[in-house]
Each structure stands twice: as C-alpha cells, then as structure tokens.
C-alpha cells in the first residue's frame, strides 16, 4: 500500500486564526474560554464558550463565498486555504481527478437554519426563504465549496460522526490514498455550533460546564470538580499526500500517517461505556495497523472533554492499552481550546503533529486536584508544556452514539 504523509496545516479556532498563534497559545497554557458574547446567554445555566475571535474571512474568501455560506463553511474554506498555501502544492500541475476533499462536519448550518426559520415565523408564515438556505445548511457543502474553489475533481464528501468526525475524515483520506484512489486529499473538520438553539440544547442536556463565575477555568479535564465541557468552534485542515508524490515535488513533510481505527460502544445514546472497552480496542487496532507497540507511543492527545463519565472511561481505556506507569505522556488540549465538536479532532491532530515537529507536549490546564476515581500512575502533563522527544503521537476522539476513533502520526 502507498504511504501517506501530512504536508500542510491550517486552522481557525478559539486559540488563534493560524497555526503559529494556535501553537504558541497551546504551549503557553492559554485558555480561550470566556462568557459567550454572540448572543444573550443569561437565560441558560451554562454561559461559557470558546469563540473564534477577530475572524476575517475576506483574507481567503471572496464576497460571494462569504455571502453564500454559513459560518461553518467559511471556517472550513479559511483553514483549507491556509493548509494548501502551507503545503506549497500547485493543483494546476496535477490531474484534477487525483486530488479530492474529505471534510467532516457534525451539525452543519445551525445558524442559518435558526435565522431562516425565525424569519419565516416572524414574517407571518410568508414563504420567503433565502435561495442559499439549503446550500448554507448542508454539512457536505464545506467539502463541496473547497472542491469548487480549487478545482479538485477527485473524491469529495463529508463524513459525520459527532465529535469523532474529523478523525473519521482522516481515516478515510488515509485509506483512499493508501489504496491509490487519490494522490492528495484536503481533509479536516469544521463546526460553528455557538448559536442559541445549539448552545441551549447542550445546556439543557446538562452536558456543559456552569462555572460561569470563572470561565477561563471552566474546561477542566480530570479535575475532581469538573462539571462538563465548554463549547468551542472553528476548523482545522490537513493536506494528506501520497509519500512519493510529496517527495517528487520536494514538499515539506510534517509527519507520516501510520494508523487509524474506529469502533462502536454499542452502549448508550450519549454516555461512553463506563469501562472504555471499545475505546481501548480502537487504540489497539490503530497500533496494530501502524505496526507499533504501546511503549513506542510518546504522546497521546486525549479526547478528554471534562465530563464526569467521559474522562474516567477514556483513562480506563488508556490504562488497559498502555498499563500503569506507562511511557506515554497524556494531555487534554480541550482544557484550553474548548470542545470544537466535529472539528475537535482536527485541531487535536494539528497539536499532535506539531508535538512531533517541536518535541513539545502541550499541557492540560485547570486541574487543581485530580479526581481520585481516575486510574492511578498515568503520566498526565499538567500546567506546563513538557519538552521531550516525540516520535509517535496518537490522537483520540469519541462521539455521541458511541463512535470511537484513533489516528496515529509518526516522525518520518
């Protein structure tokens, strides 16, 4: 099978609107969480959020692209444009059918949906809808718009598996290139869920933190007083490329993609299996595909959303795979970025890849006291970044419905 490498990165997220700023924020242990400003949240129990700041879509999108798209599509195009620019690839020199887009989205155009329905109801039920309502709404239009913008006529679609979405996209892109069905795939995930209905619905589920008096510390994975996740937004894009193709054009290579796997909990609509059985199997399968032993993994970026059940289940799975007092170092970057839902794993893959490039592991912040119910003896990086050689990095992402996903990157 063909080898697959990462040759470009791009992002817009609460920590920064480019790779450099994002990485600096992660290494500094900077929280991107504050009180939500986009709409009035005083009516909700939860009021914290990790919003993208100072977003300037016009840097990469023209006026028509901005006018005809929902925010999640703008985030996707923006991050993809950065990644393509970073990769140095010139698609005009390729057969356009050799390049594709697999870009995941969880919720789609929620903001557009809310606006259009409100206008319909408040307008006295006069059927006057924006002609771009459906294109703005559909989850697949992020991939579609990237494809149209760059003339990429190969594989093109949108996987959706809740908070595992971006890893699903990576797994698919990895496999298609390995099988020789594409030479380059723009892949990643995007989400723009901070809207009254979406935010209010998660708040109604009591899934989000209500630490409204101290937002910066609201996202606190593993802490004994954690009380839920903090909603974030944004996008991350990676250029997956066939290794020989990348070599031939003298591309900069960040890392090799060596393993990816998915499993299902088959347990509960929203809660993980309490023992993390399927999550553990997912990691084992990814390691097997990569031809790696657990002790060869240097860094594991955890899903770790700061929910009472989820953090414990994931660390039980980690203990089952790696054992106690294991070599692998763990961290939860959602403590800084918040939870980008369908785009979360894209940002975390970027963090994992940069840990290999920079030999630095981002910290987990906001942990005042570890939950005594967590497995003991695991190497969780707390408070400050850890500088150490990183040759192999693993990234987990789990989603409602029991979707477990793992992707592994390796120093070339």
C-alpha positions as CSV (number, residue, x, y, z in Angstrom):
1,X,0.0,0.0,0.0
2,X,1.0,3.6,-0.5
3,X,2.5,5.6,2.4
4,X,0.7,8.8,3.4
5,X,2.2,12.0,4.8
6,X,1.0,15.3,6.1
7,X,2.3,18.2,4.0
8,X,0.1,21.2,5.1
9,X,-1.7,22.5,8.1
10,X,-4.3,25.3,8.6
11,X,-6.7,26.3,11.3
12,X,-9.1,28.9,12.7
13,X,-10.1,28.3,16.3
14,X,-10.6,30.0,19.6
15,X,-6.8,29.9,20.4
16,X,-5.8,31.6,17.1
17,X,-6.6,32.1,13.5
18,X,-3.4,30.5,12.2
19,X,-1.1,27.6,13.1
20,X,1.6,29.8,14.7
21,X,-0.7,31.6,17.0
22,X,-2.5,28.4,17.9
23,X,0.6,26.5,18.8
24,X,2.0,29.4,20.9
25,X,-1.3,29.6,22.8
26,X,-1.2,25.8,23.4
27,X,2.4,25.8,24.7
28,X,1.7,28.8,26.9
29,X,-1.2,27.0,28.5
30,X,-3.6,29.8,27.5
31,X,-7.3,29.5,28.0
32,X,-9.5,30.6,25.1
33,X,-12.7,30.4,27.2
34,X,-14.8,33.3,28.3
35,X,-18.5,34.2,28.6
36,X,-20.3,33.8,25.3
37,X,-20.7,37.2,23.6
38,X,-22.5,36.3,20.4
39,X,-26.0,36.3,21.9
40,X,-27.6,36.6,25.4
41,X,-26.8,33.6,27.4
42,X,-28.1,34.8,30.8
43,X,-31.2,32.6,30.2
44,X,-29.1,29.5,30.2
45,X,-27.5,27.5,33.1
46,X,-24.2,27.4,31.1
47,X,-22.8,30.7,29.9
48,X,-19.2,29.9,29.0
49,X,-17.8,29.3,25.5
50,X,-14.7,29.3,23.4
51,X,-15.4,31.7,20.5
52,X,-13.3,32.4,17.5
53,X,-12.0,36.0,17.8
54,X,-11.3,38.6,15.1
55,X,-12.2,36.3,12.3
56,X,-11.5,37.9,8.9
57,X,-12.9,35.6,6.2
58,X,-12.1,38.1,3.5
59,X,-8.4,37.0,3.8
60,X,-9.2,33.8,2.0
61,X,-12.8,34.1,0.7
62,X,-14.3,36.5,-1.8
63,X,-17.5,38.4,-1.3
64,X,-19.7,35.9,-3.0
65,X,-18.2,33.0,-1.0
66,X,-18.9,34.9,2.2
67,X,-22.5,35.8,1.2
68,X,-23.4,32.3,0.1
69,X,-22.1,30.3,3.1
70,X,-22.8,29.6,6.7
71,X,-20.1,30.3,9.2
72,X,-19.0,26.6,9.4
73,X,-18.3,26.7,5.7
74,X,-16.3,29.9,6.0
75,X,-14.2,28.3,8.7
76,X,-13.6,25.2,6.5
77,X,-12.5,27.2,3.5
78,X,-10.4,29.5,5.6
79,X,-8.5,26.6,7.2
80,X,-8.2,24.7,3.9
81,X,-6.8,27.7,2.2
82,X,-4.1,28.0,4.8
83,X,-3.2,24.3,4.6
84,X,-3.0,24.4,0.8
85,X,-0.8,27.5,1.0
86,X,1.4,25.9,3.6
87,X,1.8,22.7,1.5
88,X,3.1,24.7,-1.4
89,X,1.1,22.5,-3.8
90,X,0.1,23.7,-7.2
91,X,-3.1,21.8,-8.2
92,X,-2.8,23.1,-11.8
93,X,0.2,20.8,-12.2
94,X,-1.8,17.7,-11.3
95,X,-4.6,15.7,-12.8
96,X,-7.6,17.3,-11.1
97,X,-9.1,13.8,-10.5
98,X,-6.1,12.8,-8.4
99,X,-6.9,15.5,-5.8
100,X,-10.0,15.4,-3.5
101,X,-11.6,16.7,-0.4
102,X,-12.9,14.7,2.6
103,X,-14.0,17.3,5.2
104,X,-16.1,16.4,8.2
105,X,-18.9,18.4,9.8
106,X,-21.1,17.5,12.8
107,X,-24.0,19.8,12.9
108,X,-23.9,21.9,9.7
109,X,-25.5,25.3,9.2
110,X,-27.4,25.7,12.5
111,X,-27.0,29.5,12.5
112,X,-28.6,29.6,9.0
113,X,-31.4,27.3,10.0
114,X,-32.3,29.3,13.1
115,X,-32.2,32.6,11.1
116,X,-34.4,31.3,8.3
117,X,-37.0,29.7,10.5
118,X,-37.2,32.7,12.7
119,X,-37.7,35.0,9.7
120,X,-40.4,32.7,8.4
121,X,-42.3,32.6,11.7
122,X,-41.9,36.3,12.5
123,X,-42.8,37.2,9.0
124,X,-46.3,35.8,9.4
125,X,-45.6,32.5,7.7
126,X,-44.9,34.1,4.4
127,X,-42.7,31.6,2.5
128,X,-39.8,33.9,1.7
129,X,-36.6,31.8,2.2
130,X,-33.1,32.7,1.1
131,X,-32.3,30.8,-2.1
132,X,-29.0,29.8,-0.4
133,X,-30.7,28.4,2.6
134,X,-30.1,24.7,1.7
135,X,-26.5,25.2,0.4
136,X,-25.7,27.0,3.6
137,X,-27.3,24.3,5.7
138,X,-25.9,21.1,4.3
139,X,-22.9,19.5,6.0
140,X,-21.3,18.4,2.7
141,X,-21.1,21.9,1.3
142,X,-17.8,22.6,3.2
143,X,-16.1,19.8,1.2
144,X,-18.1,20.9,-1.9
145,X,-17.0,24.6,-1.7
146,X,-13.3,23.7,-1.1
147,X,-13.5,21.4,-4.1
148,X,-15.1,24.1,-6.3
149,X,-12.6,26.8,-5.1
150,X,-9.6,24.8,-6.1
151,X,-11.0,22.7,-9.0
152,X,-10.4,19.4,-7.2
153,X,-12.4,16.7,-9.1
154,X,-11.4,13.6,-7.1
155,X,-13.1,12.0,-4.1
156,X,-15.4,14.6,-2.4
157,X,-17.7,14.1,0.5
158,X,-18.4,14.8,4.2
159,X,-18.2,12.1,6.9
160,X,-20.2,12.9,10.1
161,X,-19.7,11.0,13.4
162,X,-20.4,13.7,16.1
163,X,-17.2,14.6,18.0
164,X,-15.3,11.8,16.2
165,X,-16.0,13.4,12.8
166,X,-12.5,14.8,11.9
167,X,-10.8,11.6,12.8
168,X,-13.3,9.8,10.6
169,X,-12.3,12.1,7.8
170,X,-8.6,11.5,8.4
171,X,-9.1,7.7,8.4
172,X,-11.0,7.8,5.1
173,X,-8.4,10.1,3.5
174,X,-5.6,7.9,4.8
175,X,-7.2,4.8,3.3
176,X,-8.1,6.2,-0.1
177,X,-4.6,7.4,-0.6
178,X,-3.1,4.1,0.6
179,X,-5.3,2.3,-1.9
180,X,-4.2,4.5,-4.8
181,X,-7.5,6.2,-5.3
182,X,-6.1,9.7,-4.7
183,X,-2.7,11.4,-4.5
184,X,-3.7,14.4,-2.4
185,X,-6.7,14.9,-0.2
186,X,-7.7,18.1,1.7
187,X,-9.1,16.8,4.9
188,X,-10.2,18.0,8.3
189,X,-13.3,19.3,10.1
190,X,-15.3,22.4,10.7
191,X,-18.1,23.4,13.2
192,X,-19.9,26.6,14.1
193,X,-22.3,25.5,16.9
194,X,-22.3,28.5,19.1
195,X,-25.9,29.6,18.3
196,X,-28.9,30.0,20.7
197,X,-30.6,26.7,19.8
198,X,-27.4,24.6,19.6
199,X,-25.9,26.1,22.8
200,X,-29.2,26.0,24.6
201,X,-29.8,22.4,23.7
202,X,-26.5,21.2,25.0
203,X,-27.1,23.3,28.1
204,X,-30.5,21.6,28.6
205,X,-28.7,18.2,28.5
206,X,-26.6,19.4,31.4
207,X,-23.5,18.5,29.4
208,X,-21.7,21.8,29.6
209,X,-19.9,23.5,32.5
210,X,-21.7,26.1,34.6
211,X,-18.5,27.6,36.0
212,X,-19.8,31.0,34.8
213,X,-18.0,33.0,37.6
214,X,-14.6,31.9,36.3
215,X,-14.9,31.0,32.6
216,X,-11.1,30.6,32.0
217,X,-11.1,27.6,34.3
218,X,-14.4,26.1,33.2
219,X,-12.8,23.4,30.9
220,X,-11.0,21.2,33.5
221,X,-10.5,17.6,32.3
222,X,-9.6,15.2,35.1
223,X,-10.3,17.7,37.9
224,X,-12.4,16.3,40.7
225,X,-14.7,19.3,40.3
226,X,-15.2,19.2,36.6
227,X,-18.8,19.6,35.5
228,X,-18.9,19.4,31.8
229,X,-17.4,20.6,28.5
230,X,-17.1,24.1,27.1
231,X,-18.4,24.6,23.6
232,X,-16.0,25.8,21.0
233,X,-16.0,26.4,17.3
234,X,-13.7,26.6,14.3
235,X,-11.9,24.3,11.8
236,X,-8.7,22.5,11.1
237,X,-7.4,21.3,7.8
238,X,-4.6,19.0,6.8
239,X,-3.1,18.0,3.5
240,X,-2.8,14.3,3.2
241,X,-0.5,13.3,0.4
242,X,1.0,10.1,-1.1
243,X,4.6,9.9,0.0
244,X,6.2,9.5,-3.3
245,X,4.2,12.4,-4.8
246,X,5.3,14.6,-1.9
247,X,8.9,13.6,-2.4
248,X,8.8,14.3,-6.1
249,X,7.7,17.8,-5.6
250,X,10.1,18.5,-2.8
251,X,7.3,19.0,-0.2
252,X,7.8,19.8,3.4
253,X,6.6,16.8,5.4
254,X,5.3,17.2,8.9
255,X,4.7,13.6,9.8
256,X,3.6,10.2,8.4
257,X,0.1,8.9,9.0
258,X,0.6,5.3,10.1
259,X,-2.6,4.1,11.7
260,X,-6.3,4.8,12.1
261,X,-9.2,2.9,13.5
262,X,-12.8,3.2,14.6
263,X,-15.0,1.1,16.9
264,X,-18.5,1.5,18.4
265,X,-19.5,1.3,22.0
266,X,-23.0,-0.1,21.3
267,X,-23.9,1.1,24.7
268,X,-25.8,4.5,25.1
269,X,-27.0,7.4,23.1
270,X,-24.7,10.0,24.8
271,X,-22.7,8.2,27.5
272,X,-19.5,6.2,26.9
273,X,-19.1,2.6,28.0
274,X,-18.0,3.1,31.6
275,X,-15.1,0.7,31.3
276,X,-13.9,2.1,27.9
277,X,-13.8,-1.4,26.3
278,X,-14.4,-0.3,22.8
279,X,-12.2,2.8,23.1
280,X,-9.3,0.5,24.2
281,X,-9.9,-1.8,21.3
282,X,-9.9,1.2,18.9
283,X,-6.4,2.2,20.2
284,X,-5.2,-1.3,19.9
285,X,-6.4,-1.6,16.3
286,X,-4.7,1.7,15.3
287,X,-1.5,0.5,16.9
288,X,-1.7,-2.9,15.1
289,X,-2.2,-1.2,11.8
290,X,0.8,1.1,12.5
291,X,2.9,-1.8,13.4
292,X,3.7,-0.2,16.8
293,X,3.8,-1.4,20.3
294,X,2.2,0.7,23.1
295,X,5.6,1.6,24.5
296,X,6.6,3.3,21.2
297,X,3.9,6.0,21.6
298,X,5.3,9.1,23.1
299,X,2.3,11.3,23.3
300,X,-1.5,10.7,23.4
301,X,-3.8,13.7,22.9
302,X,-6.9,12.6,24.8
303,X,-10.5,13.3,23.9
304,X,-11.0,14.4,27.5
305,X,-13.9,16.8,27.4
306,X,-14.1,17.3,31.2
307,X,-17.4,15.4,31.6
308,X,-17.7,13.3,34.8
309,X,-18.1,10.0,33.0
310,X,-16.1,10.5,29.8
311,X,-12.8,11.3,31.4
312,X,-12.8,8.3,33.6
313,X,-13.9,5.9,30.8
314,X,-11.1,7.1,28.5
315,X,-8.4,6.8,31.1
316,X,-9.6,3.3,31.9
317,X,-9.2,2.5,28.2
318,X,-5.7,4.1,28.2
319,X,-4.7,2.0,31.3
320,X,-6.0,-1.1,29.6
321,X,-3.8,-0.5,26.5
322,X,-0.7,1.1,27.9
323,X,-0.7,-0.1,31.6
324,X,0.1,1.9,34.7
325,X,3.4,3.9,34.9
326,X,3.5,3.8,31.1
327,X,6.0,5.6,28.9
328,X,3.3,7.6,27.1
329,X,2.6,11.1,28.1
330,X,-1.0,12.4,28.1
331,X,-2.7,15.8,27.8
332,X,-6.1,17.3,27.1
333,X,-5.8,20.4,24.9
334,X,-9.6,21.0,25.2
335,X,-8.7,22.5,28.6
336,X,-7.5,25.4,26.5
337,X,-9.5,25.4,23.3
338,X,-12.8,24.2,24.5
339,X,-14.6,21.5,22.6
340,X,-15.0,22.1,18.9
341,X,-17.4,19.2,18.4
342,X,-17.0,17.9,14.9
343,X,-13.8,20.0,14.4
344,X,-12.2,19.0,17.7
345,X,-10.1,16.1,16.4
346,X,-8.8,18.3,13.5
347,X,-7.4,20.8,16.0
348,X,-6.0,18.0,18.2
349,X,-4.4,16.3,15.2
350,X,-2.6,19.5,14.5
351,X,-1.5,19.7,18.1
352,X,-0.3,16.1,17.9
353,X,1.7,16.7,14.7
354,X,3.3,19.8,16.0
355,X,4.3,18.0,19.1
356,X,6.4,15.8,16.8
357,X,7.8,18.8,14.9
358,X,8.6,20.7,18.1
359,X,9.4,17.9,20.5
360,X,7.0,19.5,22.9
361,X,3.8,18.3,24.5
362,X,1.1,20.8,25.3
363,X,-0.2,20.8,28.9
364,X,-3.5,20.2,30.5
365,X,-4.6,23.3,32.4
366,X,-7.1,24.0,35.2
367,X,-6.5,20.8,37.2
368,X,-6.5,21.8,40.8
369,X,-6.9,18.3,42.2
370,X,-7.1,15.1,40.2
371,X,-10.3,13.1,40.5
372,X,-9.5,10.2,42.9
373,X,-11.7,7.9,40.8
374,X,-9.3,8.2,37.9
375,X,-6.8,5.3,37.2
376,X,-3.5,6.0,39.0
377,X,0.0,6.1,37.6
378,X,-0.7,7.7,34.3
379,X,1.6,10.4,33.0
380,X,-0.7,13.4,32.6
381,X,1.1,16.6,31.6
382,X,-0.3,19.3,33.9
383,X,0.1,23.1,33.9
384,X,3.2,23.5,31.8
385,X,4.3,22.2,28.4
386,X,6.7,19.2,28.5
387,X,9.8,19.4,26.3
388,X,10.9,15.9,25.2
389,X,11.5,13.9,22.0
390,X,8.2,12.9,20.3
391,X,8.5,10.4,17.5
392,X,4.9,9.0,17.7
393,X,1.8,10.8,18.6
394,X,-1.7,9.4,18.9
395,X,-5.0,11.3,19.0
396,X,-8.3,10.1,20.3
397,X,-11.8,11.4,19.5
398,X,-15.1,10.0,20.7
399,X,-18.7,11.0,19.8
400,X,-22.3,10.7,20.8
401,X,-23.7,7.4,19.6
402,X,-20.6,5.5,20.8
403,X,-18.2,6.5,17.9
404,X,-14.6,5.9,18.9
405,X,-11.7,6.9,16.7
406,X,-7.9,7.0,16.9
407,X,-5.3,8.3,14.5
408,X,-1.5,7.9,14.8
409,X,1.2,10.1,13.4
410,X,4.9,9.3,13.2
411,X,8.1,11.2,12.7
412,X,9.3,10.5,9.2
